Amino acid sequence: MKRMNTKTMSITRILIIDSHPITGYSLAIALDLKTNFETQTCFDYDNASQIISTFLPHIVILNLHSQDTYRAIVLCHTMTTSEHPPMIIILLPPSLLTDALVAQAIEAGVDGVLSHEELEFTDLIQAIKKVNEGQSLFTTQQMRNALIAKQSINTIIADLTPREQEIAELLIEGTSTTEFADTLAISHRTVYAHTGNIMAKLGVRSRSEAIARLYQMRM
């Protein structure tokens, strides 16, 4: 679907999605005071699609926290395939800004991913204006790094055995070791062995790190 042309509209509608109400409200208030944008906030990803369908934002700003990454990417896919797809900007802390996440964001139709670090409010306003004019915020280097990361992810996925891929999916779903054994009809020792192999291939040291990495790779 063709995205809405905001140049012909007097007021740009911006939806801020943030699972932390304090930071979400703060950003909305700042935009209301310093710009002529019309803003609305959403603090629950479960309600985001409904708010988007009624508010019809021209731009959606997702202020990500660590627990939001997977649901945010899923929501971006949903928005960009909707009847009135908005422009999308993702804000996130430096710890979440990886080439793999940028690759997922690009694939999901996001127009820019910005780190909170050293991001002045005036920089955000300029970014909004660029996106409002149909420009991408991704640099050539970001695009290149994202492509390399995507190729690396594909290599890792291809290196997982069919059984390891099954266990990887169950890891993402929060399955316990006992549930693994019951679901796949294997022993606890075998579950530990497969999980260890997955961790080694992902280059992580703990189960929680493996789950986080698998979340990033899932899309």
HURA-V551438 format. One line per field, one symbol per residue. burial: # if it has 24 or more other C-alpha atoms within 12 Angstrom, else .. A space follows every 50 residues. Layout:
burial: ???
//
This chain:
burial: ..##.#.....########...##..##..#.....#########..##. .#..############.#############....########...##### ###############........##.###.##.#.###...##..#..## ..#..##..#...#..######....#..#..........#..##.###. ##....#..##########
//
